[in-house]
Amino acid sequence: MNNTEATHVALTRWVAGAGGRKVFEDAALAYDRVLGPLSQTAVIEASSIRFRGWPGDFTGGCGASGGRNWIMIMAGAASFTADDGEARIFLPGDILELADFGGDDLTMAACDQQPVRAAEIGSEPPSQNAAAAPPGTMSEPALPYLRNITGGDDRSHFEDGTMSYSIAGDGSLTTEAIAISGFQYVLASGDLNYDFHNAPQQQIVLPLIGGIRVRNGDGTERELRPGSVFFGEDTTGQGHVTRAVDGEIRFSLFAHLV
């Protein structure tokens, strides 16, 4: 799927087809909003986001009950197979939307013996959704993330942190669910040079294709590539500057924190 198109987001949906078989269908979601130099889709209501990982030899079920769910590949490649035998390979920047089939799983396999990492968004509250991390043995390494917050000097400052994984019974990794109110897909051009601005809301930013360079007023600068997890929380103060990396288009996800 090509998600560097300027007009829409391409995604695959797992839906009920003829005879009740669950099949893939292609879908598109238009960019119909603008925030400065950014093109955005409408906000999609959701309740939780968690981060998942699968080992390079993984083959098994991947699904979630309780409303719609979305899987965004962040690193590696995964093959998903529908009831009619169609297999699709998903790469970073590809999106899979799952309908609620009462807990039925979609068959998944890691590709090329390489680990897979993804973000998974659920439409049900974390306490009810399978996105709530099951109890299990804590795993290392943890998932690193970067925060950008407003300090007492009204400037934005970076903070590094990590999220712990727990190990599920099938060997996959999952973080605890984080509450959100919704999410958007966002596109930025390869010549992006967005002068000082605040985060539009407290949000998690996931670069899925292309990168982003963030500079704060204190002179510090960080670069984020696909697979990075960035908490943009500097909604007040001077804000930050964002630029494209290597002239590449950036396709990303903004998950709005509660």
Contacts in CASP RR format, 6 or more apart in sequence:
PFRMAT RR
TARGET T0000
AUTHOR 0000-0000-0000
METHOD contacts of the structure
MODEL  1
MNNTEATHVALTRWVAGAGGRKVFEDAALAYDRVLGPLSQTAVIEASSIR
FRGWPGDFTGGCGASGGRNWIMIMAGAASFTADDGEARIFLPGDILELAD
FGGDDLTMAACDQQPVRAAEIGSEPPSQNAAAAPPGTMSEPALPYLRNIT
GGDDRSHFEDGTMSYSIAGDGSLTTEAIAISGFQYVLASGDLNYDFHNAP
QQQIVLPLIGGIRVRNGDGTERELRPGSVFFGEDTTGQGHVTRAVDGEIR
FSLFAHLV
1 10 0 8 1.000
1 11 0 8 1.000
1 12 0 8 1.000
1 93 0 8 1.000
1 94 0 8 1.000
1 95 0 8 1.000
2 10 0 8 1.000
3 9 0 8 1.000
3 10 0 8 1.000
3 93 0 8 1.000
3 94 0 8 1.000
3 95 0 8 1.000
3 185 0 8 1.000
3 187 0 8 1.000
3 208 0 8 1.000
3 209 0 8 1.000
3 251 0 8 1.000
4 187 0 8 1.000
4 209 0 8 1.000
4 249 0 8 1.000
4 251 0 8 1.000
6 31 0 8 1.000
6 39 0 8 1.000
6 187 0 8 1.000
7 30 0 8 1.000
7 31 0 8 1.000
8 28 0 8 1.000
8 29 0 8 1.000
8 30 0 8 1.000
8 31 0 8 1.000
9 28 0 8 1.000
9 29 0 8 1.000
9 30 0 8 1.000
9 31 0 8 1.000
9 41 0 8 1.000
9 95 0 8 1.000
9 185 0 8 1.000
9 251 0 8 1.000
10 26 0 8 1.000
10 27 0 8 1.000
10 28 0 8 1.000
10 95 0 8 1.000
11 26 0 8 1.000
11 27 0 8 1.000
11 28 0 8 1.000
11 29 0 8 1.000
11 94 0 8 1.000
11 95 0 8 1.000
11 96 0 8 1.000
11 97 0 8 1.000
12 24 0 8 1.000
12 25 0 8 1.000
12 26 0 8 1.000
12 27 0 8 1.000
12 88 0 8 1.000
12 90 0 8 1.000
12 94 0 8 1.000
12 95 0 8 1.000
12 96 0 8 1.000
12 97 0 8 1.000
13 24 0 8 1.000
13 25 0 8 1.000
13 26 0 8 1.000
13 27 0 8 1.000
13 96 0 8 1.000
13 97 0 8 1.000
13 99 0 8 1.000
14 22 0 8 1.000
14 23 0 8 1.000
14 24 0 8 1.000
14 80 0 8 1.000
14 82 0 8 1.000
14 96 0 8 1.000
14 97 0 8 1.000
14 98 0 8 1.000
14 99 0 8 1.000
14 106 0 8 1.000
15 22 0 8 1.000
15 23 0 8 1.000
15 24 0 8 1.000
15 25 0 8 1.000
15 99 0 8 1.000
16 22 0 8 1.000
16 23 0 8 1.000
16 99 0 8 1.000
16 101 0 8 1.000
17 23 0 8 1.000
21 82 0 8 1.000
21 83 0 8 1.000
21 84 0 8 1.000
22 82 0 8 1.000
22 83 0 8 1.000
22 99 0 8 1.000
22 101 0 8 1.000
22 104 0 8 1.000
22 106 0 8 1.000
23 82 0 8 1.000
23 83 0 8 1.000
23 84 0 8 1.000
23 86 0 8 1.000
24 80 0 8 1.000
24 82 0 8 1.000
24 86 0 8 1.000
24 88 0 8 1.000
27 97 0 8 1.000
29 41 0 8 1.000
29 185 0 8 1.000
30 41 0 8 1.000
31 39 0 8 1.000
31 40 0 8 1.000
31 41 0 8 1.000
31 185 0 8 1.000
31 187 0 8 1.000
32 40 0 8 1.000
32 41 0 8 1.000
32 42 0 8 1.000
33 39 0 8 1.000
33 40 0 8 1.000
33 41 0 8 1.000
33 42 0 8 1.000
33 184 0 8 1.000
34 40 0 8 1.000
35 186 0 8 1.000
35 200 0 8 1.000
36 194 0 8 1.000
36 197 0 8 1.000
37 188 0 8 1.000
37 189 0 8 1.000
37 192 0 8 1.000
37 194 0 8 1.000
38 186 0 8 1.000
38 187 0 8 1.000
38 188 0 8 1.000
38 194 0 8 1.000
39 186 0 8 1.000
39 187 0 8 1.000
39 188 0 8 1.000
40 184 0 8 1.000
40 185 0 8 1.000
40 186 0 8 1.000
40 187 0 8 1.000
40 254 0 8 1.000
41 184 0 8 1.000
41 185 0 8 1.000
41 186 0 8 1.000
42 184 0 8 1.000
43 182 0 8 1.000
43 183 0 8 1.000
43 184 0 8 1.000
43 256 0 8 1.000
44 182 0 8 1.000
44 183 0 8 1.000
44 184 0 8 1.000
45 123 0 8 1.000
45 181 0 8 1.000
45 182 0 8 1.000
46 70 0 8 1.000
46 121 0 8 1.000
46 122 0 8 1.000
46 123 0 8 1.000
46 180 0 8 1.000
46 181 0 8 1.000
46 182 0 8 1.000
46 183 0 8 1.000
46 255 0 8 1.000
47 122 0 8 1.000
47 123 0 8 1.000
47 124 0 8 1.000
47 125 0 8 1.000
47 126 0 8 1.000
47 129 0 8 1.000
47 179 0 8 1.000
47 180 0 8 1.000
47 181 0 8 1.000
47 182 0 8 1.000
48 121 0 8 1.000
48 122 0 8 1.000
48 124 0 8 1.000
48 125 0 8 1.000
48 126 0 8 1.000
48 129 0 8 1.000
48 131 0 8 1.000
48 132 0 8 1.000
48 177 0 8 1.000
48 178 0 8 1.000
48 179 0 8 1.000
48 180 0 8 1.000
49 119 0 8 1.000
49 120 0 8 1.000
49 121 0 8 1.000
49 122 0 8 1.000
49 131 0 8 1.000
49 177 0 8 1.000
49 178 0 8 1.000
49 180 0 8 1.000
49 183 0 8 1.000
49 204 0 8 1.000
49 255 0 8 1.000
50 119 0 8 1.000
50 120 0 8 1.000
50 131 0 8 1.000
50 132 0 8 1.000
50 133 0 8 1.000
50 174 0 8 1.000
50 175 0 8 1.000
50 176 0 8 1.000
50 177 0 8 1.000
50 178 0 8 1.000
51 74 0 8 1.000
51 117 0 8 1.000
51 118 0 8 1.000
51 119 0 8 1.000
51 120 0 8 1.000
51 143 0 8 1.000
51 163 0 8 1.000
51 165 0 8 1.000
51 174 0 8 1.000
51 175 0 8 1.000
51 229 0 8 1.000
52 117 0 8 1.000
52 118 0 8 1.000
52 119 0 8 1.000
52 120 0 8 1.000
52 172 0 8 1.000
52 173 0 8 1.000
52 174 0 8 1.000
52 175 0 8 1.000
53 115 0 8 1.000
53 116 0 8 1.000
53 117 0 8 1.000
53 118 0 8 1.000
53 165 0 8 1.000
53 172 0 8 1.000
53 173 0 8 1.000
53 174 0 8 1.000
54 78 0 8 1.000
54 108 0 8 1.000
54 110 0 8 1.000
54 115 0 8 1.000
54 116 0 8 1.000
54 171 0 8 1.000
54 172 0 8 1.000
54 173 0 8 1.000
55 110 0 8 1.000
55 115 0 8 1.000
55 171 0 8 1.000
55 172 0 8 1.000
56 110 0 8 1.000
56 113 0 8 1.000
56 114 0 8 1.000
56 115 0 8 1.000
56 116 0 8 1.000
57 110 0 8 1.000
57 113 0 8 1.000
58 108 0 8 1.000
58 109 0 8 1.000
58 110 0 8 1.000
58 116 0 8 1.000
58 170 0 8 1.000
58 171 0 8 1.000
58 172 0 8 1.000
59 107 0 8 1.000
59 108 0 8 1.000
59 109 0 8 1.000
59 110 0 8 1.000
60 105 0 8 1.000
60 107 0 8 1.000
60 108 0 8 1.000
60 109 0 8 1.000
60 170 0 8 1.000
61 105 0 8 1.000
61 106 0 8 1.000
61 107 0 8 1.000
61 108 0 8 1.000
61 170 0 8 1.000
62 71 0 8 1.000
62 80 0 8 1.000
62 105 0 8 1.000
62 106 0 8 1.000
62 107 0 8 1.000
62 108 0 8 1.000
63 69 0 8 1.000
63 98 0 8 1.000
63 103 0 8 1.000
63 104 0 8 1.000
63 105 0 8 1.000
63 106 0 8 1.000
63 130 0 8 1.000
64 98 0 8 1.000
64 103 0 8 1.000
64 120 0 8 1.000
64 122 0 8 1.000
64 129 0 8 1.000
64 130 0 8 1.000
64 131 0 8 1.000
65 100 0 8 1.000
65 101 0 8 1.000
65 102 0 8 1.000
65 103 0 8 1.000
65 104 0 8 1.000
65 130 0 8 1.000
66 100 0 8 1.000
66 102 0 8 1.000
66 103 0 8 1.000
66 122 0 8 1.000
66 123 0 8 1.000
66 124 0 8 1.000
66 128 0 8 1.000
66 129 0 8 1.000
66 130 0 8 1.000
67 99 0 8 1.000
67 100 0 8 1.000
67 122 0 8 1.000
67 123 0 8 1.000
67 124 0 8 1.000
67 129 0 8 1.000
68 97 0 8 1.000
68 98 0 8 1.000
68 99 0 8 1.000
68 100 0 8 1.000
68 122 0 8 1.000
68 123 0 8 1.000
69 97 0 8 1.000
69 98 0 8 1.000
69 100 0 8 1.000
69 120 0 8 1.000
69 121 0 8 1.000
69 122 0 8 1.000
69 123 0 8 1.000
69 129 0 8 1.000
69 130 0 8 1.000
69 131 0 8 1.000
70 95 0 8 1.000
70 96 0 8 1.000
70 97 0 8 1.000
70 98 0 8 1.000
70 120 0 8 1.000
70 121 0 8 1.000
70 122 0 8 1.000
70 183 0 8 1.000
71 90 0 8 1.000
71 95 0 8 1.000
71 96 0 8 1.000
71 98 0 8 1.000
71 118 0 8 1.000
71 119 0 8 1.000
71 120 0 8 1.000
72 93 0 8 1.000
72 94 0 8 1.000
72 95 0 8 1.000
72 96 0 8 1.000
72 118 0 8 1.000
72 119 0 8 1.000
72 120 0 8 1.000
72 121 0 8 1.000
72 206 0 8 1.000
72 208 0 8 1.000
72 253 0 8 1.000
73 90 0 8 1.000
73 91 0 8 1.000
73 92 0 8 1.000
73 93 0 8 1.000
73 94 0 8 1.000
73 116 0 8 1.000
73 117 0 8 1.000
73 118 0 8 1.000
73 208 0 8 1.000
74 92 0 8 1.000
74 93 0 8 1.000
74 117 0 8 1.000
74 118 0 8 1.000
74 119 0 8 1.000
74 206 0 8 1.000
74 208 0 8 1.000
74 226 0 8 1.000
74 227 0 8 1.000
75 92 0 8 1.000
75 115 0 8 1.000
75 116 0 8 1.000
75 117 0 8 1.000
75 226 0 8 1.000
75 227 0 8 1.000
76 91 0 8 1.000
76 92 0 8 1.000
76 110 0 8 1.000
76 111 0 8 1.000
76 114 0 8 1.000
76 115 0 8 1.000
76 116 0 8 1.000
76 117 0 8 1.000
77 89 0 8 1.000
77 90 0 8 1.000
77 91 0 8 1.000
77 110 0 8 1.000
77 111 0 8 1.000
77 112 0 8 1.000
77 114 0 8 1.000
77 116 0 8 1.000
78 89 0 8 1.000
78 90 0 8 1.000
78 108 0 8 1.000
78 109 0 8 1.000
78 110 0 8 1.000
78 111 0 8 1.000
78 116 0 8 1.000
78 118 0 8 1.000
79 87 0 8 1.000
79 88 0 8 1.000
79 89 0 8 1.000
79 90 0 8 1.000
79 108 0 8 1.000
79 109 0 8 1.000
79 110 0 8 1.000
79 111 0 8 1.000
80 87 0 8 1.000
80 88 0 8 1.000
80 90 0 8 1.000
80 96 0 8 1.000
80 106 0 8 1.000
80 107 0 8 1.000
80 108 0 8 1.000
81 87 0 8 1.000
81 106 0 8 1.000
81 107 0 8 1.000
81 108 0 8 1.000
81 109 0 8 1.000
82 88 0 8 1.000
82 106 0 8 1.000
89 111 0 8 1.000
90 96 0 8 1.000
92 208 0 8 1.000
92 209 0 8 1.000
92 226 0 8 1.000
92 227 0 8 1.000
93 208 0 8 1.000
93 209 0 8 1.000
93 226 0 8 1.000
93 251 0 8 1.000
95 185 0 8 1.000
98 106 0 8 1.000
103 130 0 8 1.000
110 116 0 8 1.000
117 227 0 8 1.000
119 206 0 8 1.000
119 253 0 8 1.000
119 255 0 8 1.000
120 131 0 8 1.000
121 131 0 8 1.000
121 180 0 8 1.000
121 183 0 8 1.000
121 255 0 8 1.000
122 129 0 8 1.000
122 131 0 8 1.000
123 129 0 8 1.000
124 131 0 8 1.000
125 179 0 8 1.000
126 132 0 8 1.000
126 177 0 8 1.000
126 178 0 8 1.000
126 179 0 8 1.000
129 177 0 8 1.000
131 177 0 8 1.000
132 176 0 8 1.000
132 177 0 8 1.000
133 166 0 8 1.000
133 174 0 8 1.000
133 175 0 8 1.000
133 176 0 8 1.000
133 177 0 8 1.000
134 166 0 8 1.000
134 168 0 8 1.000
134 169 0 8 1.000
134 174 0 8 1.000
135 166 0 8 1.000
136 166 0 8 1.000
136 167 0 8 1.000
136 168 0 8 1.000
136 169 0 8 1.000
137 166 0 8 1.000
137 167 0 8 1.000
138 164 0 8 1.000
138 165 0 8 1.000
138 166 0 8 1.000
138 167 0 8 1.000
139 164 0 8 1.000
139 165 0 8 1.000
139 166 0 8 1.000
139 167 0 8 1.000
139 173 0 8 1.000
140 165 0 8 1.000
141 162 0 8 1.000
142 162 0 8 1.000
142 163 0 8 1.000
142 164 0 8 1.000
142 165 0 8 1.000
143 162 0 8 1.000
143 163 0 8 1.000
143 164 0 8 1.000
143 165 0 8 1.000
143 175 0 8 1.000
143 229 0 8 1.000
144 160 0 8 1.000
144 161 0 8 1.000
144 162 0 8 1.000
144 229 0 8 1.000
145 160 0 8 1.000
145 161 0 8 1.000
145 162 0 8 1.000
145 163 0 8 1.000
145 228 0 8 1.000
145 229 0 8 1.000
145 230 0 8 1.000
145 231 0 8 1.000
146 158 0 8 1.000
146 159 0 8 1.000
146 160 0 8 1.000
146 161 0 8 1.000
146 222 0 8 1.000
146 224 0 8 1.000
146 228 0 8 1.000
146 229 0 8 1.000
146 230 0 8 1.000
146 231 0 8 1.000
147 158 0 8 1.000
147 159 0 8 1.000
147 160 0 8 1.000
147 161 0 8 1.000
147 230 0 8 1.000
147 231 0 8 1.000
147 232 0 8 1.000
147 233 0 8 1.000
148 156 0 8 1.000
148 157 0 8 1.000
148 158 0 8 1.000
148 159 0 8 1.000
148 199 0 8 1.000
148 214 0 8 1.000
148 216 0 8 1.000
148 230 0 8 1.000
148 231 0 8 1.000
148 232 0 8 1.000
148 233 0 8 1.000
148 234 0 8 1.000
148 240 0 8 1.000
149 156 0 8 1.000
149 157 0 8 1.000
149 159 0 8 1.000
149 232 0 8 1.000
149 233 0 8 1.000
149 234 0 8 1.000
150 156 0 8 1.000
150 157 0 8 1.000
150 233 0 8 1.000
150 234 0 8 1.000
150 235 0 8 1.000
150 236 0 8 1.000
150 237 0 8 1.000
150 239 0 8 1.000
151 157 0 8 1.000
154 236 0 8 1.000
154 237 0 8 1.000
154 238 0 8 1.000
155 216 0 8 1.000
155 217 0 8 1.000
155 218 0 8 1.000
155 237 0 8 1.000
155 238 0 8 1.000
155 239 0 8 1.000
156 216 0 8 1.000
156 217 0 8 1.000
156 218 0 8 1.000
156 234 0 8 1.000
156 237 0 8 1.000
156 238 0 8 1.000
156 239 0 8 1.000
156 240 0 8 1.000
157 216 0 8 1.000
157 218 0 8 1.000
157 220 0 8 1.000
158 216 0 8 1.000
158 220 0 8 1.000
158 222 0 8 1.000
163 175 0 8 1.000
163 176 0 8 1.000
163 229 0 8 1.000
164 175 0 8 1.000
164 176 0 8 1.000
165 173 0 8 1.000
165 174 0 8 1.000
165 175 0 8 1.000
166 173 0 8 1.000
166 174 0 8 1.000
166 175 0 8 1.000
166 176 0 8 1.000
167 173 0 8 1.000
168 174 0 8 1.000
178 204 0 8 1.000
178 255 0 8 1.000
178 257 0 8 1.000
179 257 0 8 1.000
179 258 0 8 1.000
180 204 0 8 1.000
180 255 0 8 1.000
180 256 0 8 1.000
180 257 0 8 1.000
180 258 0 8 1.000
181 256 0 8 1.000
181 257 0 8 1.000
181 258 0 8 1.000
182 255 0 8 1.000
182 256 0 8 1.000
183 253 0 8 1.000
183 254 0 8 1.000
183 255 0 8 1.000
183 256 0 8 1.000
184 253 0 8 1.000
184 254 0 8 1.000
184 256 0 8 1.000
185 251 0 8 1.000
185 252 0 8 1.000
185 253 0 8 1.000
186 251 0 8 1.000
186 252 0 8 1.000
186 253 0 8 1.000
186 254 0 8 1.000
187 249 0 8 1.000
187 250 0 8 1.000
187 251 0 8 1.000
187 252 0 8 1.000
188 194 0 8 1.000
188 212 0 8 1.000
188 242 0 8 1.000
188 244 0 8 1.000
188 249 0 8 1.000
188 250 0 8 1.000
188 252 0 8 1.000
189 244 0 8 1.000
189 249 0 8 1.000
190 244 0 8 1.000
190 247 0 8 1.000
190 248 0 8 1.000
190 249 0 8 1.000
190 250 0 8 1.000
191 244 0 8 1.000
191 247 0 8 1.000
192 212 0 8 1.000
192 242 0 8 1.000
192 243 0 8 1.000
192 244 0 8 1.000
192 250 0 8 1.000
193 241 0 8 1.000
193 243 0 8 1.000
193 244 0 8 1.000
194 241 0 8 1.000
194 242 0 8 1.000
194 243 0 8 1.000
195 241 0 8 1.000
196 217 0 8 1.000
196 238 0 8 1.000
196 239 0 8 1.000
196 240 0 8 1.000
196 241 0 8 1.000
197 239 0 8 1.000
197 240 0 8 1.000
197 241 0 8 1.000
197 242 0 8 1.000
198 234 0 8 1.000
198 235 0 8 1.000
198 236 0 8 1.000
198 237 0 8 1.000
198 239 0 8 1.000
199 232 0 8 1.000
199 233 0 8 1.000
199 234 0 8 1.000
199 235 0 8 1.000
199 239 0 8 1.000
200 235 0 8 1.000
200 254 0 8 1.000
201 235 0 8 1.000
201 256 0 8 1.000
201 257 0 8 1.000
202 231 0 8 1.000
202 232 0 8 1.000
202 233 0 8 1.000
202 235 0 8 1.000
202 256 0 8 1.000
202 257 0 8 1.000
203 231 0 8 1.000
203 232 0 8 1.000
203 233 0 8 1.000
203 254 0 8 1.000
203 255 0 8 1.000
203 256 0 8 1.000
203 257 0 8 1.000
204 229 0 8 1.000
204 230 0 8 1.000
204 231 0 8 1.000
204 232 0 8 1.000
204 253 0 8 1.000
204 254 0 8 1.000
204 255 0 8 1.000
204 257 0 8 1.000
205 212 0 8 1.000
205 224 0 8 1.000
205 230 0 8 1.000
205 231 0 8 1.000
205 232 0 8 1.000
205 252 0 8 1.000
205 253 0 8 1.000
205 254 0 8 1.000
206 227 0 8 1.000
206 228 0 8 1.000
206 229 0 8 1.000
206 230 0 8 1.000
206 252 0 8 1.000
206 253 0 8 1.000
206 255 0 8 1.000
207 224 0 8 1.000
207 225 0 8 1.000
207 226 0 8 1.000
207 227 0 8 1.000
207 228 0 8 1.000
207 230 0 8 1.000
207 250 0 8 1.000
207 251 0 8 1.000
207 252 0 8 1.000
208 226 0 8 1.000
208 251 0 8 1.000
208 252 0 8 1.000
208 253 0 8 1.000
209 226 0 8 1.000
209 248 0 8 1.000
209 249 0 8 1.000
209 250 0 8 1.000
209 251 0 8 1.000
209 252 0 8 1.000
210 225 0 8 1.000
210 226 0 8 1.000
210 245 0 8 1.000
210 248 0 8 1.000
210 249 0 8 1.000
210 250 0 8 1.000
210 251 0 8 1.000
211 223 0 8 1.000
211 224 0 8 1.000
211 225 0 8 1.000
211 226 0 8 1.000
211 244 0 8 1.000
211 245 0 8 1.000
211 248 0 8 1.000
211 250 0 8 1.000
212 223 0 8 1.000
212 224 0 8 1.000
212 230 0 8 1.000
212 242 0 8 1.000
212 243 0 8 1.000
212 244 0 8 1.000
212 245 0 8 1.000
212 250 0 8 1.000
212 252 0 8 1.000
213 221 0 8 1.000
213 222 0 8 1.000
213 223 0 8 1.000
213 224 0 8 1.000
213 242 0 8 1.000
213 243 0 8 1.000
213 244 0 8 1.000
213 245 0 8 1.000
214 221 0 8 1.000
214 222 0 8 1.000
214 223 0 8 1.000
214 224 0 8 1.000
214 230 0 8 1.000
214 240 0 8 1.000
214 241 0 8 1.000
214 242 0 8 1.000
215 221 0 8 1.000
215 240 0 8 1.000
215 241 0 8 1.000
215 242 0 8 1.000
215 243 0 8 1.000
216 238 0 8 1.000
216 239 0 8 1.000
216 240 0 8 1.000
216 241 0 8 1.000
217 238 0 8 1.000
217 239 0 8 1.000
217 240 0 8 1.000
217 241 0 8 1.000
223 245 0 8 1.000
224 230 0 8 1.000
225 245 0 8 1.000
231 257 0 8 1.000
233 257 0 8 1.000
234 240 0 8 1.000
244 250 0 8 1.000
END
